[in-house]
Amino acid sequence: MNVGTVVMLVVGILLVLLGGAAAVGALILGWFFVVQRADGFITGPEGTLRTQTHALVSERLDLVTDDQSPTGLRSEDIGRLLVQATALDPASAVFVGIAPVGEVEAYLSGVAHTVVTDLRFEPFEVTYRDVPGGDTPAAPYAQQFWVASAEGTGTQQVEWDLRDGTWTVVVMNADASAGIGVDVRAGIHIGLLGPAVLALLILGLVLLAVGVPLLLAGAVGLGRHGPPPPGPVSAPATGATPVTAPSHPAAVPYPVHLRGDLDEPLSRWLWLVKWLLAIPHFLVLFFLHIAFVVATFAAGIVILFTGRYPRALFDFVMGINRWLCRVWAYAALMRDEYPPFRLDQGAREPIEQVSVTPPAGPTGTGQP
């Protein structure tokens, strides 16, 4: 086996795997790019939040970027946060604000409030944690620590550029009274979404453009060994009964002999660990099946235009199938012999020759 061929196959598989992952990432981000609103925000479904305390507080939002990052990106370069809140009572004024966690904790110290610890959609479920207190807070809009806030009746919307730090979102009645019921929707605008989609798409195409030819070259090189050579054929046993071929004119006599041999000696304990011993084979076969898919697709294109399955690709694909069958036979306790790490089926035992006698013709000469 040529080492260079194996290297090409391995490198090709890795590049195809990375290129496929990049392409899938581009498709996922592209879907978000398509479904974003006209203002560029990607929003989730609306949900209703209720509490009998003075404030609804989100879990802390930690934003930290490395100043030494080679990209030079900061949190504010990544995107913007959107929060919308609408009071269930149309006549009630609602307040929405974003502020540092420390400032909010000091503001609500001794005040009964509720922390939203978990929020799930489809179905909509909210998990709360109540913080007890007996004080009445000052009006929220009069505080100076909010980095973004809105107050009034109807739908109130806050947009905020992400920044490094630890932040939280607070929803209250505008008069700071207890008992809150609001419909809330959140969203995010990712400024780099479009460039990220384009970059991932280009990266995926480049990796696939390089990886697919390398993979196919490696597959063709390994498949050029051709079909496994036939094993030695033993002479027919003395007194063996000849097999008469069918008399149907379309039938072509073909000597086929199927035989199953019991492995000797059989291990009494090996079946306990066969599934574990087969794991290296399954790991290799996982990567080989990436090559299997690419080689089969390439062969399909060739067949479409030429009507012929390329022999080297056929032997490569069949070699993977033979390898997989050997491993499954081993893991399923059908044999004790550990399967080899190879595409061909290896040495085979001699088989008995089966003589085929054509049916007698009209003249009784034995010729059809």
VENLINPE-V370473 format. One record per residue. N is the residue number from 1. RES is the residue in three letters. D_LAST is the distance of its C-alpha to the last C-alpha in Angstrom with 1 decimal. Layout:
BEGIN
((N & RES & D_LAST) (N & RES & D_LAST))
END
This chain:
BEGIN
((1 & MET & 47.1) (2 & ASN & 49.4) (3 & VAL & 52.7) (4 & GLY & 53.4) (5 & THR & 50.2) (6 & VAL & 51.2) (7 & VAL & 54.7) (8 & MET & 53.4) (9 & LEU & 51.3) (10 & VAL & 54.2) (11 & VAL & 56.7) (12 & GLY & 54.4) (13 & ILE & 53.8) (14 & LEU & 57.6) (15 & LEU & 58.5) (16 & VAL & 55.9) (17 & LEU & 57.3) (18 & LEU & 60.9) (19 & GLY & 60.1) (20 & GLY & 58.3) (21 & ALA & 61.3) (22 & ALA & 63.7) (23 & ALA & 61.7) (24 & VAL & 61.7) (25 & GLY & 65.4) (26 & ALA & 66.0) (27 & LEU & 64.2) (28 & ILE & 66.3) (29 & LEU & 69.5) (30 & GLY & 68.5) (31 & TRP & 68.1) (32 & PHE & 71.7) (33 & PHE & 72.8) (34 & VAL & 71.4) (35 & VAL & 72.9) (36 & GLN & 76.4) (37 & ARG & 79.2) (38 & ALA & 81.0) (39 & ASP & 83.6) (40 & GLY & 80.9) (41 & PHE & 81.2) (42 & ILE & 78.3) (43 & THR & 79.6) (44 & GLY & 78.4) (45 & PRO & 78.9) (46 & GLU & 82.3) (47 & GLY & 83.6) (48 & THR & 86.7) (49 & LEU & 88.9) (50 & ARG & 91.9) (51 & THR & 94.6) (52 & GLN & 98.0) (53 & THR & 99.4) (54 & HIS & 100.9) (55 & ALA & 98.0) (56 & LEU & 94.2) (57 & VAL & 93.3) (58 & SER & 89.9) (59 & GLU & 88.6) (60 & ARG & 89.7) (61 & LEU & 87.8) (62 & ASP & 87.8) (63 & LEU & 87.3) (64 & VAL & 87.5) (65 & THR & 86.3) (66 & ASP & 86.6) (67 & ASP & 89.1) (68 & GLN & 87.4) (69 & SER & 84.0) (70 & PRO & 82.6) (71 & THR & 81.8) (72 & GLY & 85.5) (73 & LEU & 84.6) (74 & ARG & 87.1) (75 & SER & 86.7) (76 & GLU & 88.5) (77 & ASP & 85.9) (78 & ILE & 83.0) (79 & GLY & 83.9) (80 & ARG & 86.2) (81 & LEU & 86.4) (82 & LEU & 86.9) (83 & VAL & 88.5) (84 & GLN & 89.2) (85 & ALA & 91.2) (86 & THR & 92.3) (87 & ALA & 94.7) (88 & LEU & 93.5) (89 & ASP & 97.0) (90 & PRO & 97.4) (91 & ALA & 101.2) (92 & SER & 100.8) (93 & ALA & 101.0) (94 & VAL & 98.5) (95 & PHE & 98.7) (96 & VAL & 95.8) (97 & GLY & 96.5) (98 & ILE & 94.8) (99 & ALA & 96.9) (100 & PRO & 96.8) (101 & VAL & 96.2) (102 & GLY & 99.5) (103 & GLU & 101.5) (104 & VAL & 99.8) (105 & GLU & 100.3) (106 & ALA & 104.0) (107 & TYR & 104.3) (108 & LEU & 102.7) (109 & SER & 104.4) (110 & GLY & 105.8) (111 & VAL & 104.1) (112 & ALA & 101.5) (113 & HIS & 98.3) (114 & THR & 94.5) (115 & VAL & 91.9) (116 & VAL & 88.4) (117 & THR & 86.3) (118 & ASP & 82.8) (119 & LEU & 81.5) (120 & ARG & 78.0) (121 & PHE & 76.4) (122 & GLU & 73.7) (123 & PRO & 75.3) (124 & PHE & 78.8) (125 & GLU & 80.4) (126 & VAL & 83.6) (127 & THR & 85.0) (128 & TYR & 88.8) (129 & ARG & 91.3) (130 & ASP & 94.9) (131 & VAL & 97.7) (132 & PRO & 101.0) (133 & GLY & 104.3) (134 & GLY & 107.5) (135 & ASP & 108.7) (136 & THR & 108.4) (137 & PRO & 107.1) (138 & ALA & 108.8) (139 & ALA & 107.2) (140 & PRO & 104.1) (141 & TYR & 104.6) (142 & ALA & 107.9) (143 & GLN & 106.3) (144 & GLN & 105.9) (145 & PHE & 103.0) (146 & TRP & 100.2) (147 & VAL & 98.0) (148 & ALA & 96.7) (149 & SER & 97.8) (150 & ALA & 98.1) (151 & GLU & 100.2) (152 & GLY & 100.6) (153 & THR & 99.3) (154 & GLY & 95.8) (155 & THR & 93.0) (156 & GLN & 94.3) (157 & GLN & 92.1) (158 & VAL & 92.5) (159 & GLU & 90.7) (160 & TRP & 91.2) (161 & ASP & 90.0) (162 & LEU & 88.6) (163 & ARG & 90.8) (164 & ASP & 90.9) (165 & GLY & 92.5) (166 & THR & 92.1) (167 & TRP & 92.5) (168 & THR & 92.3) (169 & VAL & 92.3) (170 & VAL & 95.0) (171 & VAL & 95.2) (172 & MET & 98.5) (173 & ASN & 100.7) (174 & ALA & 103.0) (175 & ASP & 106.0) (176 & ALA & 104.5) (177 & SER & 104.6) (178 & ALA & 102.3) (179 & GLY & 99.4) (180 & ILE & 96.7) (181 & GLY & 93.8) (182 & VAL & 91.8) (183 & ASP & 88.5) (184 & VAL & 87.4) (185 & ARG & 84.7) (186 & ALA & 84.1) (187 & GLY & 82.2) (188 & ILE & 82.0) (189 & HIS & 81.9) (190 & ILE & 80.0) (191 & GLY & 81.2) (192 & LEU & 78.5) (193 & LEU & 75.6) (194 & GLY & 74.6) (195 & PRO & 74.9) (196 & ALA & 73.0) (197 & VAL & 70.1) (198 & LEU & 70.0) (199 & ALA & 70.3) (200 & LEU & 67.6) (201 & LEU & 65.2) (202 & ILE & 65.9) (203 & LEU & 65.6) (204 & GLY & 62.2) (205 & LEU & 60.8) (206 & VAL & 62.0) (207 & LEU & 60.6) (208 & LEU & 57.2) (209 & ALA & 57.2) (210 & VAL & 57.7) (211 & GLY & 55.7) (212 & VAL & 52.5) (213 & PRO & 51.8) (214 & LEU & 52.8) (215 & LEU & 50.5) (216 & LEU & 47.5) (217 & ALA & 48.3) (218 & GLY & 48.4) (219 & ALA & 45.2) (220 & VAL & 43.3) (221 & GLY & 44.8) (222 & LEU & 43.7) (223 & GLY & 40.2) (224 & ARG & 39.6) (225 & HIS & 38.6) (226 & GLY & 35.1) (227 & PRO & 32.7) (228 & PRO & 33.4) (229 & PRO & 31.9) (230 & PRO & 29.2) (231 & GLY & 30.7) (232 & PRO & 30.1) (233 & VAL & 27.0) (234 & SER & 27.7) (235 & ALA & 25.7) (236 & PRO & 23.7) (237 & ALA & 26.1) (238 & THR & 26.2) (239 & GLY & 24.5) (240 & ALA & 22.7) (241 & THR & 20.1) (242 & PRO & 16.6) (243 & VAL & 15.3) (244 & THR & 11.9) (245 & ALA & 10.6) (246 & PRO & 10.8) (247 & SER & 8.1) (248 & HIS & 10.2) (249 & PRO & 8.9) (250 & ALA & 12.3) (251 & ALA & 12.0) (252 & VAL & 12.0) (253 & PRO & 12.0) (254 & TYR & 15.7) (255 & PRO & 17.8) (256 & VAL & 20.9) (257 & HIS & 23.6) (258 & LEU & 26.9) (259 & ARG & 29.8) (260 & GLY & 33.5) (261 & ASP & 36.2) (262 & LEU & 39.8) (263 & ASP & 42.3) (264 & GLU & 44.7) (265 & PRO & 47.6) (266 & LEU & 48.1) (267 & SER & 51.5) (268 & ARG & 53.7) (269 & TRP & 55.8) (270 & LEU & 53.6) (271 & TRP & 52.4) (272 & LEU & 56.0) (273 & VAL & 56.0) (274 & LYS & 52.4) (275 & TRP & 53.3) (276 & LEU & 56.2) (277 & LEU & 54.3) (278 & ALA & 51.6) (279 & ILE & 54.3) (280 & PRO & 54.2) (281 & HIS & 50.5) (282 & PHE & 51.1) (283 & LEU & 53.9) (284 & VAL & 51.7) (285 & LEU & 48.9) (286 & PHE & 51.4) (287 & PHE & 52.1) (288 & LEU & 48.5) (289 & HIS & 47.6) (290 & ILE & 50.0) (291 & ALA & 48.0) (292 & PHE & 44.8) (293 & VAL & 46.2) (294 & VAL & 47.3) (295 & ALA & 44.1) (296 & THR & 42.0) (297 & PHE & 44.3) (298 & ALA & 44.2) (299 & ALA & 40.4) (300 & GLY & 40.4) (301 & ILE & 42.6) (302 & VAL & 40.5) (303 & ILE & 37.3) (304 & LEU & 39.3) (305 & PHE & 40.0) (306 & THR & 37.1) (307 & GLY & 34.2) (308 & ARG & 33.5) (309 & TYR & 34.7) (310 & PRO & 36.7) (311 & ARG & 35.0) (312 & ALA & 38.3) (313 & LEU & 39.4) (314 & PHE & 36.1) (315 & ASP & 36.4) (316 & PHE & 40.1) (317 & VAL & 39.5) (318 & MET & 36.7) (319 & GLY & 39.0) (320 & ILE & 41.7) (321 & ASN & 39.3) (322 & ARG & 38.2) (323 & TRP & 41.9) (324 & LEU & 42.8) (325 & CYS & 40.2) (326 & ARG & 41.4) (327 & VAL & 45.0) (328 & TRP & 44.3) (329 & ALA & 42.4) (330 & TYR & 45.5) (331 & ALA & 48.1) (332 & ALA & 46.3) (333 & LEU & 46.5) (334 & MET & 42.8) (335 & ARG & 43.5) (336 & ASP & 46.5) (337 & GLU & 45.6) (338 & TYR & 47.5) (339 & PRO & 45.3) (340 & PRO & 45.7) (341 & PHE & 47.2) (342 & ARG & 44.3) (343 & LEU & 41.7) (344 & ASP & 38.8) (345 & GLN & 37.6) (346 & GLY & 38.9) (347 & ALA & 37.6) (348 & ARG & 34.8) (349 & GLU & 34.1) (350 & PRO & 31.3) (351 & ILE & 28.2) (352 & GLU & 25.9) (353 & GLN & 22.5) (354 & VAL & 19.7) (355 & SER & 16.7) (356 & VAL & 13.3) (357 & THR & 10.6) (358 & PRO & 7.0) (359 & PRO & 6.4) (360 & ALA & 6.0) (361 & GLY & 4.2) (362 & PRO & 7.4) (363 & THR & 8.8) (364 & GLY & 8.9) (365 & THR & 8.3) (366 & GLY & 6.6) (367 & GLN & 3.8) (368 & PRO & 0.0))
END
